[in-house]
Amino acid sequence: MSLKNYISVVIAFVFLSCQQDSNSLTTLYSLPKKLKEVSGITYFSTNNLLWTLEDSGNANSIYGLNSNGEIVKNTTIENTENIDWEDISKDKDGNLYIGDFGNNDNLRQDLCIYKIDKNSLGNESTTPVYKISFAYPEQKDFPPKKTAMFYDVEGFFEFKNNFYLFTKNRSKGFDGTSYLYKVPNAAGFHQAEFIGEFKTCGDYNHCAITSASISPDESKVVVLSHDKIWIFENFTGDNFLNGIKTELYLNHFSQKEAICFKDNDTLIIADEKTKKIGGKVYEVSLKKLKSKS
């Protein structure tokens, strides 16, 4: 996170501290002190483990947390560098995917996703099954103009052998526009396919996208900001943006960086600790959120 954005978030914490007591989120546990910058999570119901990672400047490792928030698995991902790991996802078979596509300054030309075999999870170390590299055809300049900084990503998921990436808008004159891109789940280099765009709102602190996930039954897609969720439902195939979109308020402001489904109705959310706020893992029911919308 840039200094400018960090200052903006801190200011938002000051003005929105009254929102910290939420009747929507249930706190499951505090994250271990070792994990200061959690940037993605994904949940396995088979062993009740929450797998997580951290973003730039941290180890090239993934961590399995039990229901008490204790690190019980720690796997180093060999032959990789944590340039800016921003999210983690899984496929139907239980393989993990690490999104190394954080791109705050829209300068990177080495964006990639690593596939981690499910059978190696929990080993002391492992190497990726393969690496998926990609670029955005619409980006011609590195960096683009300050009004066209659309090529950072902090949220993605795997669906039917493709990845779907929601961009984080860092443009001057932020208007909430997020692009949706599609990348094949196959080794090698790919040009990302532009699927469409949608708008959140015009306030960066409340509406910049920090994570995304798809439900186990593949009927719902959610994207996260610091205090809101957007959910897409009743879509056909991968035409998520043409589904019914609902904005849900969490009534809780913090530096939320990660979201995943626990089941088809329950979400798990994690935030970073900033100014003694956050550094926790929460649970929330979509039915409960919808009942208050």
C-alpha positions in Angstrom: 0.0 0.0 0.0 1.4 3.4 -0.9 1.9 6.1 1.7 -0.9 8.2 0.2 -3.4 5.3 0.4 -2.2 4.4 3.9 -2.8 7.9 5.1 -6.3 7.9 3.5 -7.2 4.6 5.3 -5.9 5.9 8.7 -8.0 9.1 8.2 -11.0 6.9 7.4 -10.5 4.9 10.6 -10.6 8.1 12.7 -13.8 9.3 11.2 -15.5 5.9 11.1 -14.5 4.5 14.5 -18.1 4.6 15.5 -18.8 1.8 13.1 -16.5 -0.7 14.8 -19.2 -2.3 16.9 -21.0 -4.3 14.2 -24.1 -6.4 14.7 -23.4 -8.1 11.4 -20.0 -9.6 11.8 -19.1 -12.3 14.3 -15.4 -12.3 15.3 -14.0 -15.8 15.1 -10.5 -15.1 16.3 -7.5 -12.7 16.1 -4.9 -13.5 13.5 -1.5 -14.7 14.8 1.0 -11.9 15.3 3.2 -13.5 12.6 0.6 -12.7 10.0 0.6 -8.9 9.8 -0.6 -8.4 6.2 -3.0 -11.1 5.3 -4.2 -10.5 1.7 -6.2 -13.6 0.8 -8.1 -16.6 2.4 -9.7 -19.8 1.2 -11.6 -22.4 3.3 -11.5 -26.2 3.3 -14.6 -27.8 5.1 -13.0 -31.2 5.0 -10.4 -30.3 7.7 -11.8 -27.0 8.8 -8.6 -25.2 7.7 -8.4 -21.6 6.5 -5.5 -21.2 4.1 -4.0 -17.7 3.9 -1.0 -15.7 2.6 0.5 -12.2 2.9 1.3 -9.6 0.3 4.5 -7.9 -0.9 7.6 -7.9 1.3 6.6 -11.1 3.1 7.6 -14.7 2.9 6.8 -16.9 -0.1 4.7 -19.2 2.1 1.1 -20.1 2.7 -0.4 -20.9 6.1 -3.2 -23.2 7.3 -5.1 -21.9 10.3 -7.3 -24.0 12.5 -10.6 -22.9 14.1 -8.7 -21.2 16.9 -6.6 -19.1 14.5 -3.5 -21.1 15.2 -1.0 -21.8 12.4 -0.9 -25.6 12.1 0.4 -25.7 8.5 3.2 -23.7 7.0 4.3 -24.4 3.4 7.1 -22.6 1.6 6.4 -22.2 -2.1 9.8 -22.9 -3.7 11.0 -21.3 -7.0 8.7 -18.3 -6.4 9.1 -14.8 -5.2 6.4 -13.0 -3.3 6.4 -9.9 -5.5 2.9 -9.0 -4.4 0.7 -12.0 -3.5 -2.8 -10.5 -3.3 -5.3 -13.4 -3.1 -5.6 -17.2 -2.8 -8.3 -19.4 -4.3 -9.0 -23.1 -4.9 -10.6 -25.2 -7.6 -13.2 -27.9 -7.3 -10.5 -30.6 -6.8 -8.9 -28.7 -3.8 -5.8 -27.4 -5.6 -4.7 -23.9 -4.5 -3.9 -20.9 -6.6 -1.7 -17.9 -5.5 -2.4 -14.6 -7.3 0.9 -12.7 -7.7 -0.8 -9.8 -9.5 -0.7 -6.9 -7.0 0.2 -3.9 -9.2 -0.3 -0.7 -7.2 1.6 1.5 -9.7 0.4 -0.3 -12.8 4.0 -0.9 -13.8 4.3 -4.7 -13.7 4.8 -6.9 -16.7 5.3 -10.1 -14.8 1.8 -10.8 -13.5 1.2 -14.5 -12.7 -0.8 -17.1 -10.8 0.8 -20.3 -9.3 -1.0 -23.6 -9.0 -0.3 -25.6 -5.8 -1.1 -29.3 -5.8 -3.6 -30.2 -3.0 -1.5 -33.2 -2.0 1.4 -31.0 -1.1 -0.5 -28.7 1.3 1.0 -29.0 4.7 4.4 -30.1 3.5 7.3 -28.1 4.7 7.9 -26.9 1.2 6.6 -27.5 -2.3 7.0 -26.2 -5.9 4.1 -25.0 -8.1 2.6 -27.5 -10.5 2.8 -24.7 -13.1 2.8 -21.0 -13.5 0.1 -19.0 -15.4 1.5 -15.7 -16.7 -0.7 -13.0 -18.3 -1.1 -9.4 -19.5 -3.9 -7.0 -20.1 -4.3 -6.3 -23.8 -5.9 -2.9 -23.0 -2.9 -1.7 -21.1 -0.5 0.0 -23.6 1.6 2.1 -21.2 3.5 1.1 -18.0 2.3 3.1 -16.1 -0.8 4.4 -17.9 -2.0 7.9 -17.3 -3.0 8.6 -13.7 -6.7 8.7 -14.9 -6.4 5.2 -16.3 -4.8 3.2 -13.4 -7.2 0.2 -13.8 -4.7 -2.7 -13.7 -4.1 -3.6 -10.1 -5.9 -6.7 -8.8 -6.5 -7.9 -5.3 -9.4 -10.4 -5.8 -9.9 -13.4 -8.0 -11.4 -16.9 -8.1 -11.2 -20.1 -10.2 -14.4 -21.2 -12.1 -14.6 -24.0 -14.7 -10.9 -24.0 -15.6 -10.6 -20.2 -15.8 -9.7 -17.4 -13.4 -11.8 -14.3 -13.0 -10.0 -11.2 -11.8 -11.7 -8.0 -10.5 -9.4 -5.0 -10.8 -8.8 -2.5 -8.1 -9.2 1.0 -9.5 -6.3 3.3 -8.5 -7.1 6.1 -11.0 -7.1 9.8 -10.2 -10.7 10.8 -10.0 -11.8 7.4 -8.6 -15.3 6.6 -9.7 -15.6 3.0 -8.6 -15.1 1.4 -12.0 -13.8 -2.2 -11.8 -12.8 -4.3 -14.8 -13.5 -8.1 -14.9 -10.9 -10.2 -16.7 -10.7 -13.9 -17.6 -7.5 -15.9 -17.7 -7.3 -19.6 -18.7 -6.2 -22.0 -16.0 -3.4 -23.4 -18.1 0.4 -23.2 -17.9 2.2 -20.5 -20.0 1.5 -17.0 -21.1 -2.0 -15.6 -21.9 -3.6 -12.4 -22.9 -6.4 -11.7 -20.3 -9.8 -11.4 -21.8 -11.8 -8.3 -20.9 -15.3 -9.5 -19.8 -16.9 -6.2 -18.7 -17.0 -3.6 -16.0 -19.2 -2.4 -13.1 -19.1 0.5 -10.7 -19.1 0.4 -6.9 -19.2 4.0 -5.7 -17.1 7.1 -5.9 -15.4 6.9 -2.5 -12.1 5.0 -2.7 -11.9 4.2 1.1 -15.3 2.6 0.9 -15.5 1.2 -2.6 -12.1 0.0 -3.8 -12.2 -3.8 -4.3 -9.9 -5.9 -2.1 -11.0 -9.5 -2.6 -13.4 -11.8 -4.5 -14.9 -15.3 -4.2 -17.4 -17.7 -5.6 -19.7 -19.9 -3.6 -19.3 -23.7 -3.5 -22.4 -24.2 -5.5 -21.2 -21.6 -8.0 -24.4 -19.6 -7.8 -23.0 -16.5 -6.1 -20.0 -14.2 -6.6 -19.0 -11.7 -4.0 -16.5 -8.8 -4.0 -15.2 -7.0 -0.9 -14.3 -3.5 0.1 -13.4 -2.1 3.5 -17.0 -2.0 4.7 -19.2 -3.4 1.9 -19.9 -6.5 -0.2 -21.3 -6.7 -3.6 -23.0 -9.9 -4.5 -23.9 -11.2 -8.0 -26.6 -13.8 -8.3 -28.9 -15.4 -11.0 -26.3 -15.2 -13.7 -25.8 -17.6 -16.6 -22.5 -19.3 -17.2 -19.7 -16.8 -16.4 -21.8 -13.8 -17.2 -21.6 -12.7 -13.6 -22.0 -8.9 -14.2 -25.4 -9.4 -15.9 -26.7 -11.2 -12.8 -28.6 -9.5 -10.1 -26.2 -7.2 -8.2 -26.9 -6.3 -4.5 -24.8 -4.0 -2.3 -24.6 -5.1 1.3 -23.3 -3.0 4.2 -21.1 -4.6 6.9 -21.5 -1.7 9.3 -17.9 -2.2 10.2 -15.0 -0.3 8.7 -11.5 -1.8 8.8 -8.8 -2.7 6.3 -10.5 -5.8 5.0 -8.3 -7.6 2.5 -9.7 -11.1 2.1 -13.0 -12.9 1.7 -14.1 -16.5 1.0 -17.2 -18.7 1.3 -17.4 -21.1 4.3 -20.6 -22.6 2.8 -23.2 -21.3 0.3 -24.6 -18.8 2.8 -21.7 -18.0 5.2 -18.7 -15.7 4.4 -15.4 -15.5 6.1 -13.6 -12.2 6.1 -10.1 -11.2 7.3 -8.6 -7.7 7.9 -5.2 -6.3 8.5 -4.4 -4.6 11.8 -4.1 -0.9 11.5 -3.8 1.5 14.4 -4.9 -1.3 16.8 -8.0 -2.0 14.7 -8.5 -5.3 12.9 -6.1 -8.2 12.5 -9.1 -10.5 12.9 -11.1 -13.2 11.1 -14.9 -12.7 11.0 -17.9 -14.7 9.9 -21.2 -13.3 8.5 -24.4 -14.8 7.0 -25.5 -13.5 3.7 -29.1 -14.0 4.8 -28.5 -11.8 7.8 -26.9 -9.1 5.6 -29.7 -9.2 3.1 -32.3 -9.0 5.8 -30.9 -5.6 6.8 -30.4 -4.2 3.3 
